[in-house]
């Protein structure tokens, strides 16, 4: 069976799986960005408790496998009375994992803001919260967006692992089809193309648009 014939026959299942993959990506991205921001700021804090909590979180989630984290959230937490539905467990695990990497991007982006900007905000008597929200973070965001584009691609690829807990994403559907048809080349060839399309024509243009938008707002274009 050719790839075109295969897609013509199984496109509803592949499309359904791709939709779940996109949903997992979007939810994990929102969670990951929020965690990145909080953990990045906490790591820069002068409070040893906040900084210690951020360092612990970042080291654990960067130093262990996403698969293990996924299994812990879905299979181990119920032993402690915390049961999370598989779809939710999927994007939580991916979001928390990517948040640990993103926290370092946030920290680096903030530290890359020229010292003169910090001094100017102090000179006009801004509070620390105002200084961060109105002066530092907007400039840091411009510096952070290019590496964040790469991180979002990694996040998209990481969502494939949620199939291991039976979330019906693209990879889960591909494995199910392969188990009944044994058309491995067609199945995983189609999945490869769909993942590439999502990365190349969805994630990458979105991140480039954000880069251009923020650069214009900051007067860098």
Secondary structure, 3 states (H helix, E strand, C coil): CCHHHHHHHHHHHHHHHHHHHHHHHHHHHHHHHHHHHHHHHHHCCCCHHHHHHHHHHHHHHHHCCHHHHHHHHHHHHHHHCCCCCHHHHHHHHHHHHHHHHHHHHHHHHHHCCCHHHHHHHHHCCCCHHHHHHHHHHHHHHHHHHHHHHHHHHHHHHHHHHHHHHCCCCHHHHHHHHHHHHCCHHHHHHHHHHHHHHHHHHHHHHHHHHHHHHHHHHCCCC
